[in-house]
Amino acid sequence: MKTLEERLDDAKLISEFEGHRDFESNTWQYWFVAAVAFCWSLYQLYIVIDPGNSAHVRAIHLAFGIALAFAMHAISKSPKLKSTITWYDFAIMLVGVAAILYQWYAYKDLAMRSGAWTQTDIIVGIATILVVLEASRRVMGLPLMLAAVVFLLYDYFGPYLPDMIAHKGASINKIMGQMVLTTEGIFGVPLGVSASFVFLFVLFGSLLDRAGAGEYFIKVSYTILGRYDGGPAKAAVAASGMFGMISGSSIANTVTVGTFTIPLMKRLGFSAHKAAAVETAASVNGQLMPPIMGAAAFIMAEFLGLDYTDIVFAAFIPAFTCYAALFYIVHIEAKKHGLKGEDPSVLGRTWPIFIRGIHYLIPIFFLIYTLIVLKQSAQSAAFSAIMFLMIIMVVQKPFKAFLNKEKITLPLIFEGFADIGNGMVMGGKNMVSIAAATAVAGIIVGSVTLTGIGLVLAEVIDNLSGGYILGVLFLTMFVSLVLGMGLPTTANYIVMASLTAPIIMELAANNGYLIPVIAAHMFVFYFGILADDTPPVGMAAYAAAAIAKSDPIVTGWQSFIYDMRTALLPYMFFFNNELLLIGGVDPSDPNNASKWLWITNPFEIALIFGGAVLGMFAFTSATQSFVLTKINTIERIGLIVVIPFLMLPKLMATKLGLPSHYIAYVIGLGIYGFIYFGQRIKYKKQQLALA
């Protein structure tokens, strides 16, 4: 277990890169923030038992988020302002909370006079927008706030814009009604999902980490994988993947796992920037891992009208393929540079370490069981898992003392309750950025609905791409990466899903591709995630570079090179929906999820997964110029040819007129096998020459 000092160091590093105040525990500011965060978590647990009105829940949820945003984030980055909460922070906080709670206080009146807004309604609406925008700027910087301001200006000044993007415009009354006084804007679907589903899963992750699961994942990964070539780097990949399942934050993942793995990688021979890049790539990809997936999975489910378990099912193969390929990258780097693993004698025995923390896995499996087997709602399953986890947190230390034949004392029992309290505080703090992001993103979603800008964008993108679907996908990828440099993953996904996913679907249909709408949504989601390590802004790369003492830009570029495999995957599952375990859609209604043909045959799933992994291995070898030894140009071309045969077998079968897509698999495996055995011969010759 990490010491208190190590936990505090990690928290300070996370605070530094996430840009929020980190008060000392002996100050009133610390206890004020902790009290608000704890009450927020308590409220979110209460509404599972007594849900109440959804509009009330959204308003109270956002009020808590806004209060914490102004308490935790200063108006500027001045060192003086980071050490205290000023009087004007409290003033804006109180105005914001009062304006937001107007939705709760005047709910019935607002519903009765829908469209006939009073002057008070409009003033409250303006105050709400201004406070939410300022909270967004403090928490996430300028990009999301500026994007929302641009859309608000577009709403109002529509008639005065060039013909191509002009619209009839909207009055202040209409804009306030759309953005604040109804559930079409700030209080819309994204915030509703944040309030109902996302918070509980983030709280579950915070409690699990506080219980010690994060450290357990690191130790188990290190003990199992540390002895192999490049072992600490492989342990970093495994631990970051497991921690990403419960975290949903690439920066928190990088810091928590990286403070342990990066020094180990450097000690065994990895250069500073490559050690940091491995951890960055592994941590960023943690947002692809079910069940949390950076919170976007819940919003995606709501947007598409799917069960959350459908999103997890579809995300399974791409996520695990991505991590398998990163393992392979690390293996190649180790082989290239002759980097060996740790001495097994310093690692300890795997089985005792695994057993010692096996209780951390029980809540995770319980969550999966209630979701997939019992088919409970995501909200109910998360609540049950949290309650189960809290029991474990209370009894784990006394039970350990009992096994060690030590005295069970009241302070030891109270430690479990203290861990629960701290976990609930961290859950509230970790939700601030998501609440702010979903609120501001709601403004953009509301503008799209109000103005019909999606139709305009469809025409613009169609013209820029020449109507070619690859051109559309490339433009979408570029915009997602650029937007993602300044936006958190959740906000990036909401914006891109609202603006470009419908366009992708429309132009795909025009090009003869019948795809499920989830493929378009997953496409923008993946590139939103990649922005976290895209230079020059990728904050996860900066965090890893700070730990490794490497150049953050060099680290960012190296991690982006490692993540090229993640950039390939969305194109693959777009043209091969079987990678999302969807075998077909209704040609007359591809958006109707109830008519999708899900793949459930274990043999087919294993074949698709195996083909995807080997295809990604081929891509990795081609980009890293290595299999068992350095590859030549002909081998590189062969490896590139392998990729579509293994990852797009049906498309290749159609294009080449093959009688079955299984033949495409055979061709791909044959070429790959030929290259591999050629490499073995070359490698043996090199070893004989060195002998």
C-alpha positions in Angstrom: 0.0 0.0 0.0 1.2 3.5 -0.7 2.0 5.7 2.3 0.0 8.8 3.1 2.9 10.9 1.8 2.9 9.1 -1.5 -0.9 9.4 -1.8 -0.6 13.2 -1.2 2.2 13.5 -3.7 0.1 11.8 -6.3 -2.9 14.0 -5.5 -0.7 17.1 -5.8 0.6 16.0 -9.2 -2.9 15.3 -10.4 -4.1 18.7 -9.1 -1.3 20.4 -10.9 -2.1 18.9 -14.3 -5.9 19.1 -13.9 -5.4 22.7 -12.8 -7.3 22.8 -9.5 -6.5 24.0 -6.0 -5.0 21.6 -3.6 -5.7 22.8 -0.1 -3.8 21.6 3.0 -5.9 19.4 5.3 -5.6 21.8 8.2 -7.5 24.7 6.4 -11.2 25.5 6.3 -11.1 25.5 2.5 -10.1 21.9 2.5 -13.0 20.9 4.8 -15.5 23.1 2.8 -14.6 21.4 -0.5 -14.6 18.0 1.2 -18.1 18.6 2.8 -19.6 19.7 -0.5 -18.1 16.8 -2.4 -19.2 14.3 0.3 -22.8 15.7 0.3 -22.9 15.5 -3.5 -21.9 11.8 -3.4 -24.5 11.2 -0.6 -27.2 12.9 -2.7 -26.4 10.8 -5.8 -26.7 7.6 -3.7 -30.0 8.9 -2.2 -31.7 9.5 -5.6 -31.1 5.9 -6.6 -33.4 5.0 -3.7 -35.8 7.9 -4.2 -35.3 9.2 -7.8 -37.7 12.1 -7.8 -38.2 14.4 -10.7 -35.5 14.2 -13.3 -35.4 18.0 -13.9 -34.9 18.5 -10.1 -32.1 15.9 -10.1 -30.3 17.6 -13.0 -30.5 21.0 -11.4 -29.3 19.8 -8.0 -26.5 17.8 -9.6 -25.3 20.8 -11.6 -25.6 23.1 -8.5 -23.2 20.8 -6.6 -20.8 20.7 -9.6 -20.8 24.5 -10.0 -20.2 25.0 -6.3 -17.2 22.7 -6.4 -15.9 24.2 -9.7 -15.6 27.7 -8.1 -14.3 26.3 -4.9 -11.6 24.1 -6.5 -10.6 26.3 -9.4 -9.3 29.9 -9.2 -10.2 32.7 -11.6 -6.6 32.6 -12.9 -3.4 30.5 -12.4 -1.9 33.0 -10.0 -0.1 31.2 -7.1 -1.8 33.5 -4.6 -5.3 32.6 -5.8 -4.6 28.8 -5.7 -4.2 28.9 -1.9 -7.6 30.3 -0.9 -11.2 30.7 -2.0 -11.9 34.4 -2.5 -15.0 36.4 -1.6 -15.8 36.8 -5.3 -15.5 33.0 -5.8 -18.2 32.6 -3.2 -20.3 35.4 -4.7 -20.3 33.9 -8.2 -20.8 30.5 -6.6 -23.9 31.6 -4.8 -25.4 33.4 -7.8 -24.7 30.3 -10.0 -26.2 27.9 -7.5 -29.3 30.1 -7.0 -29.8 30.5 -10.8 -29.4 26.8 -11.4 -31.8 25.8 -8.6 -34.4 28.1 -10.1 -35.1 25.1 -12.4 -36.0 23.2 -9.2 -37.8 26.0 -7.4 -39.9 27.2 -10.4 -40.3 23.9 -12.2 -44.1 23.8 -12.3 -44.4 27.5 -13.3 -41.8 27.1 -16.1 -43.7 24.1 -17.4 -47.0 26.0 -17.3 -45.7 29.1 -19.2 -43.5 27.3 -21.7 -42.5 29.8 -24.4 -44.1 32.8 -22.6 -41.0 33.5 -20.4 -41.0 36.3 -17.9 -38.3 38.9 -17.3 -37.1 36.9 -14.3 -36.9 33.8 -16.3 -34.7 35.5 -18.9 -32.4 37.1 -16.2 -32.0 33.8 -14.5 -31.3 32.1 -17.9 -28.6 34.6 -18.7 -27.0 34.3 -15.2 -27.0 30.5 -15.6 -25.3 30.5 -19.0 -22.6 33.0 -17.8 -21.9 31.0 -14.6 -21.7 27.7 -16.5 -19.4 29.2 -19.1 -17.1 30.7 -16.5 -17.1 27.4 -14.6 -16.1 25.6 -17.8 -13.3 28.1 -18.4 -11.9 27.5 -14.9 -12.2 23.8 -15.0 -11.2 23.0 -18.6 -9.7 26.1 -20.1 -10.9 28.3 -22.9 -11.7 25.9 -25.8 -15.0 24.5 -24.7 -16.2 27.8 -23.4 -15.3 29.6 -26.7 -17.0 26.8 -28.7 -20.2 27.4 -26.7 -19.9 31.2 -27.1 -19.5 30.8 -30.9 -22.6 28.7 -31.1 -24.6 31.1 -29.0 -23.5 34.0 -31.3 -24.4 31.9 -34.3 -27.9 31.3 -32.8 -28.5 35.1 -32.4 -26.7 36.5 -35.5 -27.9 33.9 -38.0 -29.6 36.3 -40.4 -26.4 38.4 -40.7 -24.1 35.6 -41.7 -23.0 34.5 -45.2 -25.7 32.7 -47.1 -24.1 29.3 -46.8 -24.4 29.2 -43.0 -27.2 31.8 -42.5 -30.5 31.0 -40.7 -33.5 33.0 -39.6 -31.9 33.7 -36.1 -33.3 33.3 -32.6 -34.3 36.0 -30.1 -32.9 36.2 -26.6 -36.1 34.8 -25.3 -36.0 31.8 -27.6 -32.3 31.1 -26.9 -32.9 31.2 -23.1 -35.8 28.9 -23.5 -33.8 26.4 -25.5 -30.6 26.6 -23.4 -31.8 27.0 -19.8 -35.6 27.0 -19.3 -36.3 23.6 -20.9 -34.4 20.3 -21.1 -33.0 21.0 -24.6 -29.8 22.7 -23.7 -27.8 22.8 -20.4 -30.3 20.6 -18.6 -30.5 18.2 -21.5 -29.6 14.5 -22.1 -25.8 14.8 -21.4 -26.3 16.4 -18.0 -29.1 13.9 -17.3 -26.8 11.0 -18.0 -24.1 12.6 -15.8 -26.5 12.9 -13.0 -28.1 9.4 -13.3 -25.4 7.0 -14.4 -21.9 8.5 -14.7 -21.6 9.8 -11.2 -22.2 6.4 -9.7 -19.6 4.7 -11.8 -17.1 7.4 -11.1 -17.9 7.1 -7.4 -17.4 3.3 -7.7 -14.0 3.8 -9.2 -13.0 6.4 -6.6 -14.0 4.1 -3.8 -12.3 1.1 -5.3 -9.1 3.1 -5.7 -9.3 4.3 -2.1 -9.8 0.8 -0.9 -6.4 -0.1 -2.5 -7.4 -1.7 -5.8 -5.2 0.6 -7.9 -2.1 -0.4 -6.0 -3.2 -4.1 -6.1 -3.5 -3.9 -9.9 0.0 -2.5 -10.2 1.5 -5.1 -7.9 -0.2 -8.1 -9.5 0.7 -6.8 -13.0 4.3 -6.2 -12.0 4.7 -9.6 -10.2 3.3 -11.5 -13.2 4.9 -9.6 -16.1 8.0 -8.0 -14.5 10.3 -11.0 -15.3 9.8 -10.9 -19.0 11.6 -8.8 -21.6 10.6 -5.2 -21.0 8.6 -6.4 -18.0 8.0 -3.2 -16.2 6.6 -1.6 -19.4 4.3 -4.6 -19.9 3.2 -4.3 -16.3 2.5 -0.6 -17.0 0.2 -1.5 -19.9 -1.7 -4.2 -17.8 -2.0 -2.0 -14.7 -3.1 1.0 -16.7 -5.7 -1.1 -18.5 -7.1 -2.4 -15.3 -7.0 0.9 -13.5 -8.6 2.5 -16.6 -11.6 0.2 -16.1 -12.4 2.0 -12.9 -10.9 5.5 -13.4 -12.1 7.1 -16.6 -9.4 9.8 -16.3 -6.2 9.5 -18.4 -4.3 12.0 -16.2 -5.2 10.2 -12.9 -4.3 6.9 -14.6 -1.0 8.2 -15.7 0.0 9.6 -12.3 -1.3 6.7 -10.2 0.3 4.0 -12.2 3.2 6.0 -13.7 4.8 7.0 -10.4 5.5 3.3 -9.9 6.2 2.0 -13.4 8.1 4.9 -15.1 11.1 4.8 -12.7 11.2 1.0 -13.1 11.2 1.2 -16.9 14.0 3.8 -16.8 16.0 1.6 -14.4 15.8 -1.4 -16.8 16.9 0.6 -19.8 14.0 2.5 -21.4 14.8 6.0 -22.3 12.9 8.7 -20.3 10.7 9.8 -23.1 9.8 6.2 -24.2 9.0 5.1 -20.6 6.7 8.1 -20.3 5.2 7.5 -23.7 4.4 3.8 -22.9 2.6 4.9 -19.7 0.8 7.7 -21.6 -0.4 5.5 -24.3 -1.5 2.8 -21.8 -3.3 5.4 -19.6 -5.1 7.2 -22.4 -6.4 4.0 -23.8 -7.7 3.2 -20.4 -10.7 5.3 -21.4 -11.6 2.6 -24.0 -12.0 0.0 -21.3 -15.4 -1.0 -20.1 -17.2 -0.4 -17.7 -16.6 3.4 -17.4 -15.0 4.3 -20.8 -14.4 7.9 -19.8 -18.1 8.4 -19.0 -18.9 8.6 -22.7 -20.4 5.1 -22.8 -23.4 6.2 -20.8 -24.0 9.2 -22.9 -23.6 7.1 -26.1 -26.2 4.6 -24.8 -28.6 7.5 -24.1 -28.1 9.1 -27.5 -28.6 5.8 -29.3 -31.3 4.4 -27.2 -29.2 1.3 -26.4 -28.7 -0.6 -23.2 -25.4 0.3 -21.6 -24.5 -3.4 -21.8 -24.8 -3.2 -25.7 -22.2 -0.4 -25.7 -19.9 -2.5 -23.5 -20.4 -5.6 -25.8 -19.6 -3.5 -28.9 -16.5 -2.0 -27.3 -15.0 -5.2 -26.1 -13.0 -6.4 -29.1 -11.6 -2.9 -30.1 -10.5 -2.2 -26.5 -8.8 -5.5 -25.9 -7.3 -5.5 -29.4 -5.8 -2.1 -28.7 -4.2 -3.3 -25.5 -2.9 -6.5 -27.1 -1.2 -4.4 -29.7 0.4 -2.1 -27.1 1.8 -5.1 -25.3 3.3 -6.1 -28.6 4.8 -2.6 -29.1 6.4 -2.9 -25.7 7.7 -6.3 -26.5 9.2 -5.1 -29.8 10.9 -2.1 -28.0 12.4 -4.5 -25.5 13.7 -6.8 -28.2 15.1 -4.0 -30.3 17.1 -2.6 -27.4 17.9 -5.8 -25.5 15.9 -4.8 -22.5 15.5 -7.6 -20.0 13.0 -8.1 -17.2 13.4 -7.9 -13.5 15.2 -10.6 -11.5 12.4 -13.0 -10.4 13.8 -13.0 -6.9 12.9 -9.4 -6.3 9.3 -9.8 -7.6 7.9 -12.0 -5.0 5.5 -14.9 -5.5 2.6 -14.2 -7.7 -0.1 -16.3 -6.1 0.1 -14.9 -2.5 0.0 -11.3 -3.9 -2.9 -12.2 -6.1 -4.8 -13.8 -3.2 -4.1 -11.0 -0.8 -6.1 -8.6 -2.8 -8.6 -10.8 -4.6 -11.4 -9.2 -2.7 -10.9 -6.1 -4.9 -12.0 -8.1 -7.9 -15.3 -9.2 -6.2 -17.1 -5.9 -6.6 -16.0 -5.6 -10.2 -17.3 -9.1 -11.1 -20.4 -8.4 -9.0 -21.0 -5.2 -11.1 -20.5 -7.2 -14.4 -22.8 -10.0 -13.1 -25.6 -7.6 -12.2 -25.3 -5.7 -15.5 -25.0 -8.6 -17.9 -26.5 -11.7 -16.2 -29.2 -10.1 -14.1 -29.9 -7.4 -16.6 -30.2 -4.7 -14.0 -30.1 -1.1 -15.1 -26.7 0.6 -15.0 -27.8 2.8 -12.2 -29.1 -0.1 -10.0 -26.1 -2.3 -10.8 -23.6 0.5 -9.9 -25.5 1.3 -6.6 -25.5 -2.4 -5.6 -21.8 -2.7 -6.4 -21.0 0.5 -4.4 -22.9 -0.9 -1.3 -21.1 -4.2 -1.7 -17.7 -2.4 -2.0 -18.4 -0.3 1.1 -19.0 -3.4 3.2 -15.6 -4.8 1.9 -13.9 -1.5 2.8 -15.2 -1.7 6.4 -14.3 -5.3 7.0 -11.1 -5.8 5.0 -8.7 -4.3 7.6 -10.3 -6.0 10.7 -10.4 -9.3 8.7 -6.7 -9.0 7.8 -5.9 -8.3 11.5 -7.9 -11.4 12.4 -5.9 -13.6 10.0 -2.7 -12.2 11.4 -4.0 -12.9 14.9 -3.8 -9.2 15.8 -6.2 -7.3 18.0 -9.2 -5.8 16.2 -9.6 -2.2 17.6 -12.2 0.5 17.1 -9.7 2.8 15.3 -9.0 -0.1 12.8 -12.7 -0.4 12.1 -13.1 3.3 11.8 -10.3 3.4 9.2 -12.7 1.6 6.8 -15.4 4.3 7.3 -12.7 7.0 6.9 -11.7 5.4 3.6 -15.3 5.4 2.5 -15.6 9.1 3.4 -12.4 9.9 1.5 -13.6 7.9 -1.5 -16.9 9.8 -1.6 -15.0 13.1 -1.4 -12.8 12.0 -4.3 -15.8 10.8 -6.3 -17.4 14.3 -6.0 -14.1 16.0 -6.9 -13.6 13.8 -9.9 -17.1 14.6 -11.2 -16.6 18.3 -11.4 -15.1 18.3 -14.9 -17.7 15.9 -16.2 -20.7 17.9 -14.8 -19.2 21.1 -16.3 -18.4 19.5 -19.6 -21.9 18.0 -20.1 -23.6 21.3 -19.1 -21.6 23.4 -21.6 -21.8 20.7 -24.3 -25.6 20.9 -23.8 -25.4 24.4 -25.1 -23.8 23.2 -28.3 -26.4 20.3 -28.6 -29.2 22.8 -28.1 -27.8 25.1 -30.8 -27.6 22.3 -33.3 -31.3 21.5 -32.6 -32.3 25.2 -32.7 -30.6 26.2 -35.9 -30.3 23.0 -37.9 -26.6 23.7 -38.4 -26.1 19.9 -38.9 -27.6 20.2 -42.4 -25.2 23.0 -43.2 -22.2 21.1 -42.0 -23.3 18.0 -44.0 -23.2 20.1 -47.1 -19.8 21.7 -46.2 -18.2 18.3 -45.4 -19.7 16.7 -48.4 -18.1 19.4 -50.6 -14.7 19.2 -48.9 -14.6 15.4 -49.1 -15.9 15.2 -52.6 -18.6 12.9 -51.3 -16.0 10.1 -50.6 -16.6 8.4 -47.3 -12.8 8.1 -46.5 -12.6 11.9 -47.0 -15.5 12.4 -44.6 -13.9 10.1 -42.0 -10.5 11.8 -42.3 -12.0 15.3 -41.8 -14.0 14.0 -38.8 -10.8 12.5 -37.4 -8.9 15.7 -37.8 -11.6 17.9 -36.2 -11.9 15.4 -33.3 -8.2 15.5 -32.6 -8.1 19.3 -32.8 -11.1 19.8 -30.6 -9.9 17.1 -28.2 -6.7 19.0 -27.5 -8.7 21.4 -25.5 -11.8 19.4 -24.5 -12.2 16.5 -22.1 -13.1 13.2 -23.8 -16.8 13.4 -22.7 -17.3 16.9 -24.1 -15.5 16.1 -27.3 -17.7 13.1 -27.8 -20.9 15.0 -27.2 -19.9 17.8 -29.6 -18.7 15.5 -32.4 -21.6 13.0 -32.0 -24.0 15.9 -32.3 -22.3 17.6 -35.2 -20.6 14.9 -37.3 -22.0 11.4 -36.5 -25.3 12.1 -38.4 -23.2 13.4 -41.3 -21.1 10.3 -41.3 -24.3 8.2 -41.4 -25.8 10.1 -44.2 -22.7 10.2 -46.5 -21.9 6.5 -45.7 -25.4 5.6 -47.0 -24.8 7.8 -50.1 -21.6 5.7 -50.7 -23.5 2.4 -50.3 -22.3 1.6 -46.8 -25.0 0.4 -44.5 -23.5 0.7 -41.0 -25.0 0.7 -37.5 -25.0 4.2 -36.0 -22.8 3.1 -33.1 -19.9 2.7 -35.6 -20.1 6.5 -36.3 -20.3 7.3 -32.6 -17.4 5.0 -31.6 -15.4 6.5 -34.5 -15.6 10.1 -33.0 -15.2 8.7 -29.5 -11.9 7.0 -30.3 -10.3 10.1 -31.8 -11.5 12.3 -29.0 -9.6 10.0 -26.6 -6.4 10.1 -28.8 -6.3 13.9 -28.3 -5.1 13.4 -24.7 -1.7 12.5 -25.9 -1.6 14.5 -29.1 1.1 17.2 -29.2 1.4 20.0 -28.4 -1.4 20.0 -25.7 -1.9 16.3 -24.6 -2.0 16.7 -20.8 -1.5 13.0 -20.1 1.8 13.2 -21.9 2.8 16.3 -19.8 2.0 14.4 -16.6 4.0 11.3 -17.7 6.9 13.6 -18.8 6.9 15.3 -15.4 7.4 11.9 -13.7 10.0 10.7 -16.2 11.8 14.1 -16.3 11.6 14.0 -20.1 10.6 16.5 -22.8 6.8 16.7 -22.9 6.7 17.4 -26.6 9.0 14.5 -27.5 7.0 12.3 -25.1 3.8 13.4 -26.8 5.0 12.5 -30.2 6.4 9.2 -29.1 3.1 8.2 -27.4 1.2 9.4 -30.5 3.4 7.1 -32.6 2.6 4.2 -30.2 -1.1 5.1 -30.5 -1.2 5.0 -34.3 -2.7 1.5 -33.8 -5.6 3.1 -31.9 -6.1 5.5 -34.8 -6.3 2.5 -37.2 -9.0 0.7 -35.3 -11.9 3.1 -35.9 -11.4 2.8 -39.7 -11.3 -0.9 -39.4 -14.6 -1.3 -37.3 -16.3 1.3 -39.5 -15.7 -0.8 -42.6 -16.1 -4.1 -40.7 -18.9 -3.8 -38.1 -18.2 -7.3 -37.0 -15.4 -5.9 -34.9 -18.2 -4.3 -32.9 -19.9 -7.7 -32.9 -22.7 -6.5 -35.1 -23.3 -8.9 -38.1 -25.8 -6.7 -40.0 -28.4 -3.9 -39.9 -31.8 -3.4 -41.4 -31.2 -1.8 -44.8 -34.4 0.3 -44.4 -33.5 1.5 -40.9 -29.8 1.2 -39.9 -30.3 3.5 -36.9 -32.8 1.1 -35.3 -30.7 -0.9 -32.8 -33.5 -3.4 -32.1 -33.0 -4.7 -35.7 -29.2 -5.1 -35.5 -27.9 -8.6 -35.8 -25.6 -9.2 -32.9 -22.9 -11.8 -33.2 -23.1 -14.3 -30.3 -21.5 -17.4 -31.7 -18.3 -18.1 -29.6 -16.4 -19.4 -32.6 -17.2 -16.3 -34.7 -16.3 -14.0 -31.8 -13.0 -15.8 -31.3 -12.2 -15.7 -35.0 -13.0 -12.0 -35.3 -11.0 -11.2 -32.2 -8.0 -13.3 -33.3 -8.0 -11.8 -36.8 -8.1 -8.3 -35.3 -5.2 -9.0 -32.9 -3.0 -10.5 -35.6 -3.9 -7.7 -38.0 -2.9 -5.1 -35.4 0.3 -7.1 -34.7 1.1 -6.8 -38.5 0.4 -3.1 -38.4 2.6 -2.7 -35.3 5.5 -4.6 -36.9 5.1 -2.5 -40.1 5.2 0.8 -38.2 7.9 -0.3 -35.7 10.0 -2.0 -38.5 10.5 -5.2 -36.5 9.1 -8.7 -36.1 11.9 -10.9 -34.7 14.5 -8.7 -36.2 14.5 -5.6 -38.4 12.2 -6.0 -41.5 13.0 -5.0 -45.1 10.8 -3.2 -47.5 9.2 -6.3 -49.0 8.4 -7.6 -45.6 6.8 -4.3 -44.6 4.7 -4.3 -47.8 3.6 -7.9 -47.0 2.6 -6.9 -43.4 0.6 -4.0 -44.7 -1.2 -6.4 -47.1 -2.0 -8.7 -44.2 -4.0 -6.1 -42.4 -7.1 -5.9 -44.6 -7.2 -9.6 -45.1 -7.4 -10.2 -41.3 -9.4 -7.1 -40.2 -11.6 -6.6 -43.2 -12.1 -10.2 -44.5 -15.6 -9.7 -45.9 -14.7 -6.5 -47.7 -11.6 -8.2 -49.2 -13.7 -11.2 -50.2 -16.1 -8.9 -52.0 -13.5 -6.9 -53.7 -11.4 -9.9 -54.9 -14.4 -12.1 -55.7 -13.5 -14.8 -53.1 -16.1 -17.5 -52.5 -15.9 -17.0 -48.7 -14.5 -14.5 -46.3 -12.8 -17.4 -44.5 -10.4 -17.6 -47.5 -9.4 -14.0 -46.8 -8.4 -15.1 -43.3 -6.4 -18.0 -44.7 -4.6 -15.7 -47.2 -3.8 -13.1 -44.4 -2.5 -15.8 -42.1 -0.5 -17.4 -44.9 1.3 -14.2 -45.8 1.9 -13.4 -42.1 3.2 -16.9 -41.4 5.5 -16.7 -44.4 7.0 -13.4 -43.1 7.3 -14.7 -39.6 9.1 -17.9 -40.5 11.4 -15.9 -42.8 12.2 -13.7 -39.8 13.0 -16.8 -37.7 15.5 -17.9 -40.3 17.0 -14.4 -40.4 17.1 -14.2 -36.6 18.9 -17.6 -36.2 21.5 -16.6 -38.8 22.2 -13.4 -36.8 22.5 -15.3 -33.6 24.9 -17.8 -35.2 27.0 -14.9 -36.5 27.2 -13.4 -33.0 28.1 -16.7 -31.4 
